[in-house]
Amino acid sequence: MPVAVPSRLARAWPNTWRATAFSVAFAALASLAACSNPSQTHDAHVPVDVIALFPIGAYDQNVDHWLEPDSPGYDRPFLSPADQQAHFQALYARYFGTGTSAPSPWNSAYVAMRVYRQQGADIAALQQRRIARFDNTGKSGAAIGYGENFRPHDKAWIDTIAQNMNVAQFTEAPVYRPARRAIATTNLMVRELPTTDPSFYDHRLAGEGYPFDNLQISAVRPGTPLYVLGSSADGAWHYVQTPDVQGWVRSDGVGMASERFVDTWRAAAAKSLGAVIVASAPVRDGHGVFRFDAPAGTLLPIVSLVPQVALMPANAARGVKKPPTATAPDASPIASEPGIAADTPPSREILVPARDAEGQALIRTAAIGDAQIAPMPLAATPRHLATLMKTLIGRPYGWGNSGLYNDCSSELQSIFAAFGVWLPRHSSTQMSAGRMIDLSASTPAQRLDYLATHGEPLRTLIYIGGHVMLYIGNTTRDGVAVPVVYQDVWGLRPADNSRRAVIGGSVILPLFERIPEDGTLQSLAATPTFQLSILGAPTGAAAPSPGSAPVPAAPADEDNPAG
């Protein structure tokens, strides 16, 4: 499906861009040259600055200029209804499924046959590998991990953490236990080790230091099913299986789920599951208690649509008889409170998880704006994709979801979740989501030509080794089609990896064979790895691919060994 690019933009963009970019590039190059070749008249021991800012202002970030609202295809699905429904069924199975092959943390078959397939020995071995990775003993140079104070972590630091992990627990009772099912009651940071301390490599090395905390794996959204595989000795942490990864999370954000809770939540999700479609939606329950901020891609059951009405002020509601409680299918009563705002816009009543004083999961209701959450699967149209891109574009880059921001792979996860498409957590494994075409053996020019000619806009993922992007269509430059991508990216690097031109967020960029602002920076089309994955395409379907190598198997994901 061709992507609408305004003809006026396609004509004007090259000249406008060229004039702006070259003026910005001159200053940028002068700055970069000064950083890489410090004057010897000054202190020769001053380290080279490995960070500069890429002139992103030279590139149009108006989503409507790339996905044009008055295009005849603006409401035409880029995924067929059949493909989208198949994806949604797979996503539901990963979160709430009960079948033998459903990879849900709440599914006894998955936990017994996949998570505990080696009786916990592989989980224990993973913990030992992680301890060894962050132990600085015998290491030097680039292998040393540092704290936020720029000092190397000492032996006492890692030994204390290792003792708190109690690795032996993972092989003591490696059997499925219903009482270990749980749910995230807030946003949770998933960590390699049970600590909030960061571990950075030397900040003086390009691409290291902030924000690349090597202990940060991902984040878990509120309402996500979990299975607790173990706990730290001090009780502050749980080691959990999520639908995406395994890792350590703070225990005070985990509610242990009873059989009744699981049945209620699962039934409500089966009836109507919603996805948050704004960058972040604050959620207060029916009692007025703030529960959490729900980031884009948060999945919560929808109970009903609440029409626009004028509600009583809070002080006038005193003494008013409480309305009947709402009840979810096969569930205990769910608390519902009268609203306190007047003339509220249409909203949807959702279920939200809470946690009692003993750590048990409870169900509350909340009202969230109709424009903030959508019943799944949302039709996969350019209009809806543009809506999601508009709410996320320009937000800061968040390695492993640090700061509850997205990195490259979680940005695409957050977007495609609304369409009912589950994508793996890491960029490399996202290639398994569709039909993969490996162009790594092709030249940059061949890659770009293939993408512009054969790429499927809005459903083609591009993996370049440690980074993933979404192809959204083409523009033209000097009469040549240029692919355009949406991505959440930290920055660009030269071939020698000596510095970074930082972008630091989600942006729209054309893919050039060479970076116009700085010819020493490596084009994202010139990386050693260049693979495409077309979502919704039939598995195993053939496609022309100049110089393509055999398609490799999806790489193993150490952060999700159960798959």
Phi, psi and omega in degrees: 000122179292143178267135182288119172240122184307131181300324179296327179287318181298326179281316188276336189302315184299315182289316178299315181297318185296317182294316181291314186294319183292324178293319178291322183296322180302313179295320181295316181294322178298319179295315181296320180296319180296323181289322186276343179228073183298143181297133181285354177285346178258185180300115183291348182266001177293124184292152177292137177282115185271003183240130170220164180262131176285139184283071184294339179298345178282354185242135183292121180252015177278110184303323182294341176281343182254324173244091194285122184300329181268013175291141178296340180262013187296330180249017179268123182300139174264355168239137179291153178305322180293316179296318182295320179293323178295318177298317183295321178297322178293320178296314179300319180297324181290331180267315192230002187296155181238353182291167183303323184260003182286119185274051180267140176299342178269359185266120183299322181295319180295314181295316184290318189265337183248307182292319181256030184296338177245028178055035176085352183295322180290328177292316178297319180296323177297319178298319180294322178295321179292320176300314180296324181297323185260007175272119183280357183304125178076005182260159179209168175060227187291347183275352184279137177261138184241153174274183180292346178267012178068013179253144179298143174293135182268176184296323180298325181298308183288327179293321178297317179295315181299319179296321181291336182287330181050064187301330182299336183299332188287344177250003184280323181214066185279062179228153179292132176229119182306327183291350180268000174289145186208177178216146177284125181261001176200183174287132183237134171277129180264123188242151176294324180229157181283075177203148173270354177297140175275164171223108180252151165280173187306121183294345179280352176268137181300133179080011178238180186074196180303138005263018191272071174286110186291349177276348184273122180262306187190191173229152175251129180280152176303142179088006181275129176295143181225159167232125184274114181269340180183173181221153177289158182299327181274358177079359184280346186227147168242143171263120192234154166262124175253177174297345185247316191214173167247141176178180182267134178228157177294131185290336182285359174250016181240128175252127179285131190259123176284169177301319180295319178298311182301315180298317180296311183294316181297319180294319179294320179294324179293327181285315179197110178255135181244154177238134176291132186240016172243166183302320180198129180242117177291136184239120172244136182281181184296345176270000182085007181275126175292129182256311182186166166267126181264109179290163176307137180092356174294134183250123181219144178293138176261129181268314183195166173265126179261116182291165178289121181217162173266118183256160181294145168296158184300319184289331179283343183279348182296133178085354178282138181299135181293136178292162179300148179286147175275148181232128177280162180305133176053042187227165170286162180303144180248127185300136176222128185245153176294146179288165181235356182262152179259146176052047180284145177289168179304141180219171177242136176276127183237162171268137177232143180276144175225175185224129179276182185296336180267003178087010179272145182284138176235159177249130173237164174250158178208157175254131179229142185306141181300334179276356182259340181220144182231138173300141182262150356275136174291137181304130184278078180244159175304325179301311183289324175296318178298321178301315180292318179297321182296327181279341184252335185298139179087352178286149183298153176286136179230098180304122180061027182069021177301140183070012185061024170264171183258153164257191189299313185283323180287336174298315179288324174304312184297323180287309188284344176301321181298330179275004180081016182256118175272127174248141176302162187287328186256151186301319182295317183283345176293341177296338180283355184285340182217199178277119187264140177233120183262114179252021185297332180276355181273161175283161176306319180297318178295320179300311183295320178296317179297315181298315181294331184267318188249349180295146176261106184304141174078352177224017176251117175269144180238121180249128183239022180089094181080004181207144180227145183225164176246123177282124183247357178142195184237152164237186179233147174218119183055039177079004182250137178292132181238121178295146179240137183232153170252135184202155170251110193225146177282312181177183179253157183225155170281169182299330181274003175059032187270346183201177178228136168258100193281130169259308169070040177175188181270129188214164170253128181218145169284151176262111179257157174292330176223148179283115185298324183291330186205104183294347179275347177281143181281128175296145176291350175266001185244017180284157180304324179254134176211103184233147176245147172226118184260112182291141175085350180284148179300136180297131177083001180294145183275153176207145178293139181209101183299124176067018185286147178266166176304142182287120180282161176291155178300134183292151176294146182248104183295333179282351176218067186298336180283345178079000000 
